[in-house]
């Protein structure tokens, strides 16, 4: 096994490589979509993906973050038999939730048909969304297993290869003309290939290394007990992020939906990249908790918050500049420019809070507290959406997001700082679970 610091550095480098590739590829996808799809089709694509994201909350049910923390904690405590039990039972739960979420989406089809605005083609579109939901739910859990045991190198290579394949196929398909059905079909195929690749990594690289018989006991309750507050937290996160797109699509026009989805997709690029590193940090903090090394947790917190602060300032400046460039060179989406310029300052608090919550609050057993904060902020955002979108249009959604994200970010950071400050850097101290 590699020394602790060297292991963290290497894992972080692989994750940073993945983060950089995600930003490049996702940026390329957005460019292709907005150039080769009509604006109405891009708006419908954004609404459809948002609908899929809503059902993915059920498909995932917090299991990815739960398995990361439980495997890393067990690994730090040298409990291989529990790791085997977590993987086996977690896979059963993931299959059940993913298939259940997809089935629920299809059963609600008659009620969702009007939202999709596709006439007689709504069911075909819904089938694609159900396929994507199931594949991403299962793939997300398998990815959590890989992250929990810090098998980042192979995972990164697979993700980069699949993103490259997706981009090549997308460019080829532009020759036939892009529409929402073709784009979603390609996403569904790539999501399925990704789940299959992650499954191979789990069973070939991880499961075979755990020869110890599975530990007796009902670990399913432990997984669900940890995943349930994370699911609630994810629901709250949806309520102060993607729910804006649902409201805009329902109350405004496809053009407005396209502008807002375009803005929010660009806003998420650095956040998704950051999430790749947060999972490395999350795994390391959970492992430290298993080893009761709280002094190291404090050092990791100070360094990561300092780095996140710098990244927040740089991201805010870059995002604002993107708005200026779009205003000059990309007139078709000029409606997104005021949204981008208004949203830019949020990066400063959002990135710091994402590191604090994702890597520390969850890893140290405070998922329930995070869920309460997120749901509260999400409800604030929903109320403000209802009040401000009808009168202020897409800018009303931005104002609501600033308040919701800002409230969540500040409260999360304060609580994590207080919790870290109270933590004794003593190996005898027991971790909160």
C-alpha positions as CSV (number, residue, x, y, z in Angstrom):
1,X,0.0,0.0,0.0
2,X,1.3,3.5,-0.8
3,X,2.2,5.9,2.0
4,X,-0.8,8.1,3.0
5,X,0.4,11.4,1.5
6,X,1.6,9.8,-1.7
7,X,-1.7,7.9,-2.1
8,X,-3.7,11.0,-1.6
9,X,-1.6,13.0,-4.1
10,X,-1.8,10.3,-6.8
11,X,-5.5,9.9,-6.3
12,X,-6.0,13.6,-6.5
13,X,-4.0,13.9,-9.7
14,X,-6.1,11.2,-11.3
15,X,-9.2,13.0,-10.2
16,X,-7.9,16.3,-11.4
17,X,-7.2,14.7,-14.8
18,X,-10.8,13.4,-14.8
19,X,-12.1,16.8,-13.8
20,X,-10.2,18.6,-16.5
21,X,-11.5,16.1,-19.1
22,X,-15.0,16.5,-17.9
23,X,-14.9,20.3,-18.3
24,X,-13.5,20.0,-21.8
25,X,-15.9,17.3,-23.0
26,X,-19.0,18.8,-21.3
27,X,-18.1,22.1,-22.8
28,X,-17.7,20.5,-26.2
29,X,-21.1,18.8,-25.8
30,X,-22.8,22.1,-25.0
31,X,-21.1,23.7,-28.0
32,X,-22.4,20.9,-30.3
33,X,-25.9,21.0,-28.9
34,X,-26.3,24.7,-29.1
35,X,-24.8,24.9,-32.6
36,X,-26.5,22.0,-34.3
37,X,-29.8,21.8,-32.4
38,X,-32.6,24.3,-32.7
39,X,-33.1,26.4,-29.6
40,X,-36.5,24.9,-29.0
41,X,-35.1,21.4,-29.2
42,X,-32.3,22.4,-26.8
43,X,-34.8,23.8,-24.4
44,X,-36.8,20.5,-24.6
45,X,-33.6,18.6,-24.1
46,X,-32.9,20.6,-20.9
47,X,-36.4,20.0,-19.6
48,X,-36.2,16.2,-20.4
49,X,-32.8,15.8,-18.7
50,X,-34.1,17.7,-15.7
51,X,-37.1,15.3,-15.5
52,X,-34.7,12.4,-15.6
53,X,-32.5,14.0,-12.8
54,X,-35.6,14.1,-10.6
55,X,-36.2,10.4,-10.9
56,X,-32.5,9.6,-10.6
57,X,-32.8,10.9,-7.0
58,X,-34.9,7.8,-6.3
59,X,-32.6,5.5,-8.4
60,X,-29.5,6.6,-6.5
61,X,-31.2,7.1,-3.1
62,X,-27.9,8.3,-1.6
63,X,-26.4,4.9,-2.1
64,X,-23.3,6.2,-3.9
65,X,-22.2,8.5,-1.1
66,X,-23.2,5.9,1.5
67,X,-21.1,3.1,0.0
68,X,-18.1,5.5,-0.4
69,X,-18.1,6.4,3.2
70,X,-18.9,2.9,4.5
71,X,-16.2,1.1,2.4
72,X,-13.6,3.8,3.2
73,X,-14.4,3.6,6.9
74,X,-14.2,-0.2,6.9
75,X,-11.0,-0.1,4.9
76,X,-9.4,2.3,7.5
77,X,-10.6,0.0,10.3
78,X,-9.3,-3.1,8.4
79,X,-12.7,-4.8,8.3
80,X,-12.6,-6.6,4.9
81,X,-15.5,-8.9,5.8
82,X,-17.8,-5.9,6.2
83,X,-16.6,-4.4,2.8
84,X,-17.7,-7.6,1.1
85,X,-21.1,-7.4,2.8
86,X,-21.6,-3.7,1.9
87,X,-20.9,-4.4,-1.8
88,X,-23.2,-7.4,-2.0
89,X,-26.1,-5.9,-0.3
90,X,-25.6,-2.5,-1.8
91,X,-25.8,-4.0,-5.3
92,X,-29.2,-5.6,-4.5
93,X,-30.5,-2.2,-3.2
94,X,-29.1,-0.3,-6.2
95,X,-30.8,-2.6,-8.7
96,X,-34.1,-2.4,-6.8
97,X,-34.1,1.4,-6.6
98,X,-32.9,2.0,-10.1
99,X,-35.5,-0.4,-11.7
100,X,-38.2,1.0,-9.4
101,X,-37.4,4.6,-10.4
102,X,-37.6,3.8,-14.1
103,X,-40.8,1.8,-13.6
104,X,-42.4,4.7,-11.7
105,X,-41.5,7.1,-14.5
106,X,-43.2,5.0,-17.0
107,X,-46.3,4.5,-14.8
108,X,-46.6,8.3,-14.5
109,X,-46.3,8.7,-18.2
110,X,-49.8,10.0,-18.8
111,X,-49.3,12.8,-16.3
112,X,-45.8,13.6,-17.7
113,X,-46.9,13.7,-21.4
114,X,-48.1,17.3,-21.2
115,X,-44.8,18.4,-19.7
116,X,-42.8,16.8,-22.4
117,X,-44.7,18.6,-25.2
118,X,-44.0,15.9,-27.8
119,X,-47.5,15.0,-29.0
120,X,-47.8,11.3,-29.9
121,X,-44.0,10.9,-29.4
122,X,-44.0,11.5,-25.7
123,X,-43.8,7.8,-24.8
124,X,-40.7,7.2,-26.9
125,X,-39.0,10.1,-25.2
126,X,-40.1,8.8,-21.8
127,X,-38.7,5.3,-22.6
128,X,-35.3,6.9,-23.3
129,X,-35.4,8.9,-20.0
130,X,-36.4,5.8,-18.1
131,X,-33.4,3.9,-19.7
132,X,-31.0,6.7,-18.8
133,X,-32.4,6.9,-15.2
134,X,-31.8,3.2,-14.6
135,X,-28.4,3.0,-16.2
136,X,-27.1,6.1,-14.3
137,X,-28.5,4.8,-11.0
138,X,-26.7,1.5,-11.3
139,X,-23.6,3.0,-12.7
140,X,-23.5,5.6,-10.0
141,X,-23.5,3.0,-7.2
142,X,-20.8,1.0,-9.0
143,X,-18.8,4.2,-9.2
144,X,-19.2,4.7,-5.5
145,X,-17.7,1.2,-4.8
146,X,-14.7,2.1,-7.0
147,X,-14.3,5.5,-5.2
148,X,-14.7,3.9,-1.7
149,X,-11.6,1.6,-2.3
150,X,-9.7,4.4,-4.1
151,X,-9.4,2.6,-7.4
152,X,-9.2,5.9,-9.2
153,X,-6.7,5.2,-12.0
154,X,-8.8,2.6,-13.9
155,X,-12.0,4.5,-13.3
156,X,-10.5,7.7,-14.7
157,X,-9.3,6.0,-17.9
158,X,-12.8,4.5,-18.5
159,X,-14.6,7.8,-18.0
160,X,-12.3,9.7,-20.3
161,X,-12.5,6.9,-23.0
162,X,-16.3,6.9,-22.9
163,X,-16.5,10.7,-23.0
164,X,-14.3,10.7,-26.1
165,X,-16.5,8.0,-27.8
166,X,-19.6,10.0,-27.0
167,X,-18.1,13.2,-28.5
168,X,-17.0,11.4,-31.7
169,X,-20.4,9.8,-32.1
170,X,-22.2,13.1,-31.4
171,X,-20.1,14.8,-34.1
172,X,-20.9,12.1,-36.6
173,X,-24.6,12.3,-35.8
174,X,-24.6,16.0,-36.6
175,X,-24.4,15.0,-40.3
176,X,-27.9,13.5,-40.0
177,X,-29.2,16.3,-37.9
178,X,-29.5,16.5,-34.1
179,X,-32.7,16.4,-32.2
180,X,-33.7,15.6,-28.7
181,X,-34.4,11.9,-29.4
182,X,-31.0,11.3,-31.0
183,X,-29.1,13.0,-28.2
184,X,-31.0,11.1,-25.5
185,X,-30.5,7.8,-27.3
186,X,-26.7,8.4,-27.4
187,X,-26.7,9.4,-23.7
188,X,-28.6,6.2,-22.9
189,X,-26.1,4.0,-24.8
190,X,-23.1,5.7,-23.2
191,X,-24.6,5.4,-19.7
192,X,-25.2,1.7,-20.3
193,X,-21.6,1.1,-21.4
194,X,-20.4,3.1,-18.4
195,X,-22.3,0.9,-16.0
196,X,-21.0,-2.2,-17.7
197,X,-17.4,-1.0,-17.5
198,X,-17.8,0.0,-13.8
199,X,-19.3,-3.5,-13.1
200,X,-16.2,-5.1,-14.7
201,X,-13.9,-3.0,-12.5
202,X,-15.8,-3.8,-9.4
203,X,-15.9,-7.6,-9.9
204,X,-12.5,-8.0,-11.5
205,X,-10.4,-5.5,-9.5
206,X,-12.2,-5.2,-6.2
207,X,-14.4,-8.2,-5.4
208,X,-11.6,-10.7,-6.1
209,X,-9.4,-8.9,-3.6
210,X,-11.8,-9.6,-0.8
211,X,-11.5,-13.3,-0.1
212,X,-12.8,-13.0,3.5
213,X,-16.3,-14.4,3.8
214,X,-19.0,-11.7,4.2
215,X,-19.7,-10.6,7.7
216,X,-23.0,-11.8,9.2
217,X,-25.6,-9.2,10.1
218,X,-28.0,-7.0,8.3
219,X,-25.8,-4.4,6.7
220,X,-28.7,-3.4,4.4
221,X,-30.2,-1.4,7.2
222,X,-26.8,0.3,7.8
223,X,-26.5,1.3,4.1
224,X,-30.1,2.5,4.0
225,X,-29.7,4.3,7.3
226,X,-26.8,6.2,5.9
227,X,-28.3,6.7,2.4
228,X,-31.7,7.9,3.5
229,X,-30.5,11.3,4.8
230,X,-28.3,11.6,1.7
231,X,-31.4,11.0,-0.4
232,X,-33.3,13.7,1.5
233,X,-30.3,16.0,1.0
234,X,-30.3,15.2,-2.8
235,X,-34.0,16.1,-2.9
236,X,-33.3,19.4,-1.2
237,X,-30.4,20.0,-3.6
238,X,-32.8,19.4,-6.5
239,X,-35.2,21.9,-5.0
240,X,-32.7,24.7,-5.1
241,X,-31.1,23.8,-8.5
242,X,-32.9,21.9,-11.2
243,X,-36.4,22.6,-10.0
244,X,-36.0,26.1,-11.5
245,X,-35.9,24.5,-15.0
246,X,-39.2,22.6,-14.3
247,X,-40.9,25.9,-13.3
248,X,-39.5,27.8,-16.3
249,X,-40.4,25.1,-18.7
250,X,-44.0,25.0,-17.3
251,X,-44.6,28.8,-17.0
252,X,-42.4,30.4,-19.7
253,X,-41.3,29.4,-23.2
254,X,-38.9,26.8,-24.7
255,X,-36.6,29.8,-25.6
256,X,-36.5,30.8,-21.9
257,X,-35.9,27.2,-20.9
258,X,-33.0,27.0,-23.4
259,X,-31.4,30.2,-22.1
260,X,-31.6,29.1,-18.4
261,X,-30.5,25.5,-19.1
262,X,-27.6,26.9,-21.1
263,X,-26.5,29.2,-18.3
264,X,-26.9,26.5,-15.6
265,X,-25.0,23.9,-17.7
266,X,-22.0,26.3,-17.9
267,X,-22.4,27.1,-14.2
268,X,-22.1,23.4,-13.3
269,X,-19.0,22.7,-15.3
270,X,-16.5,23.7,-12.6
271,X,-18.7,22.3,-9.9
272,X,-18.8,18.9,-11.6
273,X,-15.0,19.0,-12.0
274,X,-14.7,19.9,-8.3
275,X,-17.0,17.0,-7.4
276,X,-14.4,14.7,-8.8
277,X,-11.8,15.9,-6.3
278,X,-14.4,16.1,-3.5
279,X,-14.9,12.4,-3.7
280,X,-11.2,11.8,-3.3
281,X,-11.2,14.0,-0.2
282,X,-14.4,12.3,1.0
283,X,-12.8,8.9,0.8
284,X,-9.7,10.1,2.6
285,X,-11.6,11.8,5.4
286,X,-13.8,8.7,5.9
287,X,-10.6,6.6,6.0
288,X,-9.1,8.9,8.6
289,X,-12.3,8.6,10.6
290,X,-12.0,4.8,10.5
291,X,-8.4,5.1,11.8
292,X,-9.4,7.9,14.3
293,X,-6.8,10.3,12.9
294,X,-8.6,13.5,13.6
295,X,-5.5,15.7,13.5
296,X,-5.1,14.9,9.8
297,X,-8.8,15.7,9.2
298,X,-8.2,19.2,10.6
299,X,-5.2,19.8,8.3
300,X,-7.1,18.5,5.3
301,X,-10.0,20.9,6.1
302,X,-7.8,24.0,6.3
303,X,-5.9,23.2,3.1
304,X,-9.0,22.3,1.1
305,X,-11.0,25.3,2.2
306,X,-8.1,27.6,1.2
307,X,-7.9,26.0,-2.2
308,X,-11.6,26.1,-2.7
309,X,-11.7,29.8,-1.9
310,X,-9.2,30.5,-4.6
311,X,-11.0,28.3,-7.1
312,X,-14.3,30.1,-6.2
313,X,-12.8,33.6,-7.0
314,X,-11.2,32.4,-10.3
315,X,-14.4,30.6,-11.4
316,X,-16.6,33.7,-10.7
317,X,-14.3,35.8,-12.8
318,X,-14.1,33.3,-15.6
319,X,-17.9,32.8,-15.6
320,X,-18.5,36.6,-15.8
321,X,-16.1,36.8,-18.8
322,X,-17.9,34.0,-20.5
323,X,-21.1,36.1,-20.3
324,X,-19.3,39.0,-22.0
325,X,-18.0,36.7,-24.8
326,X,-21.5,35.2,-25.4
327,X,-23.0,38.7,-25.7
328,X,-20.5,39.5,-28.5
329,X,-20.2,36.2,-30.4
330,X,-23.2,34.0,-29.6
331,X,-26.2,36.2,-30.2
332,X,-28.7,33.3,-30.3
333,X,-28.3,32.8,-26.6
334,X,-28.0,36.4,-25.7
335,X,-30.9,35.9,-23.2
336,X,-28.5,33.9,-21.0
337,X,-26.0,36.7,-20.7
338,X,-27.7,38.7,-17.8
339,X,-28.3,35.3,-16.1
340,X,-24.6,34.5,-16.3
341,X,-23.4,37.8,-15.0
342,X,-25.9,37.8,-12.1
343,X,-25.0,34.2,-11.1
344,X,-21.2,34.6,-11.2
345,X,-20.6,35.8,-7.6
346,X,-22.3,32.6,-6.3
347,X,-19.2,30.5,-7.2
348,X,-17.3,32.0,-4.2
349,X,-19.5,30.6,-1.5
350,X,-20.8,27.6,-3.5
351,X,-17.4,26.0,-4.1
352,X,-16.3,26.4,-0.5
353,X,-19.6,25.0,0.8
354,X,-19.4,22.0,-1.6
355,X,-16.0,21.0,-0.3
356,X,-17.1,21.5,3.3
357,X,-20.3,19.5,3.0
358,X,-19.3,16.8,0.5
359,X,-15.9,16.0,2.0
360,X,-16.3,16.7,5.7
361,X,-19.9,17.0,6.9
362,X,-21.0,13.8,5.2
363,X,-17.8,11.9,5.9
364,X,-18.0,12.6,9.6
365,X,-21.5,11.3,10.0
366,X,-23.5,14.5,9.8
367,X,-25.5,13.6,6.7
368,X,-28.8,14.1,8.6
369,X,-27.8,17.7,9.5
370,X,-26.8,18.4,5.9
371,X,-30.2,17.0,4.7
372,X,-32.1,19.4,7.0
373,X,-30.0,22.4,5.8
374,X,-30.4,21.4,2.1
375,X,-34.2,20.8,2.3
376,X,-34.7,24.1,4.1
377,X,-32.7,26.0,1.5
378,X,-34.5,24.1,-1.3
379,X,-37.9,25.1,0.1
380,X,-36.8,28.7,0.3
381,X,-35.8,28.5,-3.4
382,X,-39.2,26.9,-4.4
383,X,-41.2,29.6,-2.6
384,X,-39.1,32.4,-4.2
385,X,-39.5,30.7,-7.6
386,X,-43.2,30.8,-7.3
387,X,-43.1,34.5,-6.3
388,X,-40.4,35.8,-8.7
389,X,-40.5,33.7,-11.9
390,X,-44.0,34.9,-13.1
391,X,-43.0,38.5,-12.6
392,X,-39.3,38.5,-13.4
393,X,-39.0,35.6,-15.8
394,X,-35.7,33.7,-15.9
395,X,-34.0,36.4,-13.8
396,X,-36.5,35.6,-11.0
397,X,-35.1,32.0,-11.0
398,X,-31.6,33.3,-10.7
399,X,-32.5,35.6,-7.8
400,X,-34.2,32.6,-6.1
401,X,-31.1,30.4,-6.7
402,X,-28.8,33.1,-5.3
403,X,-30.8,33.2,-2.0
404,X,-31.2,29.4,-1.8
405,X,-27.6,28.5,-2.6
406,X,-26.3,31.4,-0.5
407,X,-28.3,30.4,2.5
408,X,-27.2,26.8,2.2
409,X,-23.6,27.7,1.6
410,X,-23.2,30.0,4.6
411,X,-25.0,27.8,7.1
412,X,-23.1,24.7,5.9
413,X,-19.7,26.4,6.2
414,X,-20.4,27.8,9.7
415,X,-21.5,24.4,11.0
416,X,-18.6,22.5,9.5
417,X,-16.1,25.1,11.0
418,X,-17.8,24.7,14.4
419,X,-17.7,20.9,14.2
420,X,-14.1,20.8,13.0
421,X,-13.1,23.3,15.7
422,X,-14.6,21.1,18.5
423,X,-12.9,17.9,17.2
424,X,-10.0,16.8,19.4
425,X,-6.9,15.8,17.4
426,X,-6.5,12.7,19.5
427,X,-6.4,9.1,18.2
428,X,-8.5,8.0,21.1
429,X,-11.5,10.1,20.1
430,X,-14.4,8.1,18.6
431,X,-15.9,9.3,15.3
432,X,-19.5,10.2,15.0
433,X,-21.5,7.7,13.0
